[in-house]
Amino acid sequence: MMRASYRQGCALSAFIVVIVCGLLGLSAAAGFADGSYSSPEATHLVLHEGEEARPDDDVGAGLQDRVLECDVVVVGGGSAGTSAALAAARSGAKTVLIQSRGVLGGNASSESKLHMVGADKEGGRGHLMKTEAREGGIVEEYTVRNSVENPQRSVELHDLTLYKLFREEPNVQLILNAPMVSAVKEWEEGSGGWVVKQVTAENQEAQVRYIVKGKVFIDATGDGRLGAEAHVPYIIGRESRSHFGESLAEARSDNETEGSSFAFTSRDYGRPMTFTAPEWAMKFTSSDFKYRPIHSDILDYGYWWIEVAWPYSTIRDNEAIRDRLLEAVLGIWDYIKNSGNFPEAENLALEWLEWWPCK
């Protein structure tokens, strides 16, 4: 059952931990004898014994419904969602993870390249494996595995490390490229409340509509999308001091939230590289960086403080925020390359730009 209220951000991760801990007592069959579950191997391009190629004569007839039944449904495949799904599956629950993107990891994937630090918050990039300040559990598991299988620290191969964990877990089904679009809830007399019974996710490329039924639903979407679809009361912004009795909170509530940000990476090409910003890029001077200086020894990786928030809505205005962030990133890179203040950047050129606002 979903809880009665939602708060953005870290509160969702805490919600996930509570539910996953409760799964330890969940009774579930180790196998999937009822046929309601198809293992990840079913998505292989190579046909297995007993399989037959299916004709594509139904393509163009609209989305094809596929009904799945399981114990635990996790919506959202970021760091929290992947950990929740693996924990549920390993505790014996038939689990389905629904992810809107094509890769796992969320902000930590190759789409955003936001490194996970957690307890190691004081460490720089690549510092995680050098200190005792570490995250534990499943995050630690794939961090250590990634250090062995991906010593070159390729973010794209970090995606692969996380994906392999799911391919190796027989009790979980992974659904990628399928945003959740709706949820169904029913009134239960025994619990005295509304309980989510199923969610629907759609993969437009495969023309498949997944109808996933479960006993426990975990919202790991980051924006509380599952809770909103189920009409669960939620809060956006900063609550007032009196709302939860927090003495350090604001006196009045408002709609301000943390912003969305863009990252970039650059590469030294060993020869002078020029850069011409588009006319619509923002213009910056040294006075703009009085309180947020750009250090000459960190020019190869973007800055978390390139951020857009209020008065934009980080949900409804996501497309506009992307445009503003792109204008800012290109303007900052123009300043680095052409202000004359960074001779170290002469041989640098942009190698990658983020296109998905990172929350």
C-alpha positions in Angstrom: 0.0 0.0 0.0 1.2 3.5 -0.8 1.7 5.9 2.1 -0.6 8.8 2.6 1.7 11.6 1.6 4.7 12.3 -0.6 7.6 14.7 -0.4 10.0 15.3 -3.2 13.6 14.2 -3.3 15.2 12.2 -0.5 12.0 11.4 1.2 11.2 9.0 -1.6 14.4 7.1 -1.0 13.5 6.7 2.6 10.0 5.4 1.6 11.7 2.8 -0.6 13.9 1.6 2.2 10.9 1.1 4.5 9.0 -0.9 1.9 12.0 -3.1 0.9 12.7 -3.9 4.5 9.1 -5.1 4.8 9.6 -7.4 1.9 11.8 -9.7 4.0 8.7 -11.3 5.4 6.9 -11.5 2.1 6.0 -15.0 1.0 6.7 -15.6 -2.7 7.4 -18.6 -4.8 11.0 -18.9 -6.0 9.9 -19.8 -9.5 7.4 -18.5 -12.0 5.6 -21.7 -12.8 2.3 -19.9 -13.5 3.7 -18.4 -16.7 2.8 -14.9 -15.7 6.5 -13.9 -15.8 9.0 -13.9 -18.6 12.7 -13.9 -17.7 15.1 -11.4 -19.1 16.4 -14.2 -21.4 13.2 -13.9 -23.4 14.4 -10.7 -24.8 17.5 -12.2 -26.5 17.8 -11.9 -30.2 18.9 -15.5 -30.5 16.0 -17.9 -30.5 16.1 -20.6 -27.8 15.0 -24.2 -28.0 11.2 -24.4 -28.5 10.8 -20.8 -29.5 9.5 -19.7 -32.9 9.9 -16.4 -34.7 6.7 -14.4 -34.5 5.5 -12.7 -37.7 5.1 -8.9 -37.5 1.6 -8.9 -39.1 0.2 -7.3 -35.9 2.5 -4.2 -36.2 0.6 -1.1 -36.9 -2.5 -2.4 -35.1 -1.8 -0.2 -32.1 -0.2 -1.0 -28.8 -0.2 -4.7 -27.9 -1.2 -5.4 -24.3 1.1 -7.6 -22.1 -0.2 -8.4 -18.7 2.4 -9.3 -16.0 1.6 -10.4 -12.4 4.2 -10.2 -9.7 4.7 -9.5 -6.0 6.6 -6.2 -6.2 6.5 -3.4 -8.8 9.2 -0.8 -8.8 8.6 2.3 -10.9 11.8 4.2 -11.7 15.3 2.8 -12.5 17.6 5.2 -10.8 20.0 4.4 -7.9 17.1 4.0 -5.5 14.8 2.0 -7.8 17.5 -0.4 -9.0 18.5 -1.1 -5.4 14.9 -1.6 -4.3 14.2 -4.0 -7.2 17.3 -6.1 -6.6 16.6 -6.2 -2.8 13.0 -7.3 -3.4 14.0 -10.0 -5.9 16.8 -11.4 -3.7 14.3 -11.7 -0.8 12.2 -14.0 -2.9 9.6 -11.7 -4.4 8.7 -11.8 -8.0 9.7 -8.3 -9.1 9.2 -6.1 -12.1 11.2 -2.9 -12.6 9.7 -0.3 -14.9 12.2 2.3 -16.3 11.2 5.2 -18.6 14.8 5.4 -20.0 16.9 3.0 -22.1 19.5 2.6 -19.4 19.5 2.1 -15.6 21.0 4.4 -13.0 19.1 7.6 -13.5 21.3 10.6 -12.7 24.2 8.2 -12.3 23.8 6.8 -15.9 25.5 7.9 -19.0 22.6 10.2 -19.7 23.6 12.5 -16.9 27.0 11.3 -15.7 26.4 12.4 -12.2 28.7 10.3 -10.0 27.4 8.8 -6.8 29.1 9.9 -3.7 26.7 9.5 -0.8 28.6 9.1 2.4 31.8 10.0 0.5 30.5 13.5 -0.1 33.8 15.1 0.5 35.6 13.0 -2.1 36.3 14.1 -5.6 35.6 12.1 -8.7 37.2 8.7 -8.5 37.7 9.2 -4.8 35.1 6.7 -3.7 37.4 3.7 -3.9 40.1 5.4 -1.9 38.3 6.1 1.4 36.5 4.4 4.1 33.5 6.8 3.8 31.4 4.5 1.6 27.8 3.6 0.9 26.8 0.0 1.8 24.4 -2.6 0.5 23.7 -2.9 -3.2 25.2 0.4 -4.1 28.5 -0.8 -2.6 28.1 -4.0 -4.5 27.9 -2.6 -7.9 30.4 0.2 -7.1 33.0 -2.5 -6.3 32.1 -4.6 -9.3 32.3 -1.5 -11.5 35.8 -0.8 -10.2 36.9 -4.3 -11.3 35.0 -4.6 -14.6 35.4 -1.0 -15.6 38.8 0.3 -14.3 38.8 2.9 -17.1 35.8 4.5 -15.4 33.7 4.7 -18.5 30.2 5.9 -17.6 28.7 4.0 -20.5 30.2 0.8 -19.1 28.9 1.7 -15.7 25.5 1.4 -17.3 26.5 -2.1 -18.5 27.6 -3.2 -15.0 24.3 -2.3 -13.5 22.4 -3.9 -16.4 24.3 -7.2 -15.9 23.2 -7.4 -12.3 19.6 -7.5 -13.5 20.4 -10.1 -16.3 21.9 -12.3 -13.6 18.9 -12.0 -11.2 16.3 -14.6 -12.2 13.6 -13.2 -10.0 13.3 -9.8 -11.6 12.0 -8.6 -14.9 13.3 -5.5 -16.4 11.1 -3.2 -18.6 13.1 -0.4 -20.2 12.0 2.5 -22.4 8.5 2.3 -21.0 7.3 5.3 -19.0 4.5 4.6 -16.5 1.3 6.4 -17.7 -1.4 5.4 -15.3 -2.2 3.5 -12.1 -5.3 1.7 -10.8 -6.3 1.5 -7.2 -9.1 -0.2 -5.4 -10.7 0.1 -2.0 -9.9 -2.6 0.5 -12.2 -3.1 3.4 -9.5 -5.1 5.3 -7.0 -2.3 5.2 -9.6 0.5 5.3 -8.0 2.4 2.5 -7.2 2.6 -1.2 -4.6 0.2 -2.5 -2.7 0.4 -5.8 -3.4 -2.8 -7.8 -1.8 -2.2 -11.1 0.2 0.3 -13.3 0.4 0.7 -17.0 3.6 1.5 -18.9 4.0 2.0 -22.6 7.0 1.4 -24.9 6.2 3.3 -28.0 9.1 1.9 -30.0 8.1 -1.7 -29.4 4.4 -0.8 -29.6 3.7 -2.6 -26.3 1.5 -1.6 -23.4 2.5 -3.3 -20.1 -0.2 -3.8 -17.6 1.6 -4.8 -14.4 -0.3 -6.1 -11.4 1.4 -6.5 -8.0 1.0 -6.6 -4.3 3.5 -3.9 -3.3 4.3 -0.8 -5.4 7.4 1.3 -4.9 7.6 4.8 -6.3 11.2 5.5 -7.2 10.4 8.0 -10.0 12.0 10.9 -8.2 9.0 13.2 -8.9 6.5 10.9 -7.2 4.8 10.1 -10.5 3.2 6.9 -9.3 1.8 8.6 -6.2 0.4 11.4 -8.3 -1.2 8.9 -10.7 -2.8 7.2 -7.8 -4.0 10.5 -6.4 -2.0 10.2 -3.2 -1.7 13.6 -1.4 1.7 15.1 -2.0 3.7 18.3 -1.3 5.8 20.2 -3.9 8.1 22.9 -2.5 9.0 23.8 1.0 6.5 23.2 3.7 5.8 25.7 6.5 7.3 25.5 9.9 4.0 24.5 11.4 3.3 21.7 8.9 5.5 19.1 10.5 6.6 21.1 13.6 10.1 21.8 12.2 11.6 24.7 13.9 14.2 25.4 11.2 11.7 25.4 8.3 10.4 28.5 6.6 7.6 30.3 8.4 5.4 30.0 5.3 5.3 27.3 2.6 6.2 28.0 -1.0 6.6 26.2 -4.3 10.4 26.5 -4.5 12.3 23.2 -5.2 15.8 22.2 -6.0 16.6 23.0 -9.6 17.6 20.9 -12.6 21.2 21.0 -13.9 23.2 20.2 -17.0 26.7 18.6 -17.1 29.3 18.6 -19.9 32.6 17.0 -20.5 35.6 18.2 -22.5 38.6 16.6 -24.0 42.2 17.6 -24.7 42.8 17.1 -28.4 46.5 18.0 -28.3 46.1 21.0 -30.6 44.3 24.4 -30.5 40.5 23.9 -30.6 38.2 26.9 -31.3 34.6 27.4 -30.1 32.0 29.7 -31.4 28.9 29.9 -29.3 25.4 30.2 -30.9 23.8 33.7 -30.8 21.3 32.5 -28.3 23.8 31.3 -25.7 24.0 33.3 -22.5 26.8 35.9 -22.2 29.0 35.8 -19.1 31.8 38.0 -17.7 34.2 37.4 -14.8 31.8 39.4 -12.5 29.2 36.7 -12.9 31.5 34.2 -11.2 32.4 36.2 -8.2 30.8 33.8 -5.8 31.1 30.7 -7.9 34.6 30.7 -9.4 35.6 28.5 -12.3 38.9 26.7 -11.3 41.4 26.2 -14.1 42.1 22.6 -12.9 38.5 21.5 -13.4 37.7 22.3 -17.0 37.0 18.7 -18.2 33.7 18.2 -16.3 30.6 20.3 -15.8 29.5 22.1 -12.8 26.6 21.1 -10.6 25.7 24.8 -10.0 24.6 25.3 -13.6 21.0 25.1 -12.4 17.6 26.3 -13.3 14.7 26.3 -10.8 12.1 28.7 -9.5 10.0 30.3 -11.1 10.1 27.4 -13.5 8.4 24.1 -12.5 11.0 21.3 -12.6 8.1 19.1 -13.8 5.8 21.0 -16.1 8.5 23.3 -17.5 11.1 20.6 -18.1 11.4 21.4 -21.8 11.9 25.1 -21.2 14.4 24.3 -18.5 16.4 22.2 -20.9 16.6 25.1 -23.3 17.7 27.5 -20.5 20.3 25.1 -19.3 21.7 24.6 -22.8 22.0 28.3 -23.2 23.8 28.5 -19.9 26.2 25.6 -20.5 27.2 26.9 -23.9 27.6 30.4 -22.5 29.9 29.2 -19.7 32.0 27.2 -22.2 32.2 30.2 -24.4 33.6 32.2 -21.4 36.1 29.5 -20.6 37.3 29.2 -24.2 37.2 32.9 -25.3 37.6 35.1 -22.3 41.3 34.8 -22.3 41.3 33.8 -18.6 41.9 30.1 -19.2 44.9 29.5 -21.4 44.7 25.9 -20.1 41.6 25.4 -22.2 43.3 26.1 -25.6 43.4 22.5 -26.6 40.0 21.6 -25.0 36.8 21.0 -26.9 33.4 19.9 -25.8 33.0 16.1 -26.0 29.6 15.5 -24.5 26.6 17.6 -23.5 23.7 16.5 -21.3 20.2 16.7 -22.9 18.1 15.4 -20.0 17.8 17.9 -17.1 19.2 16.3 -14.1 17.2 16.7 -10.9 
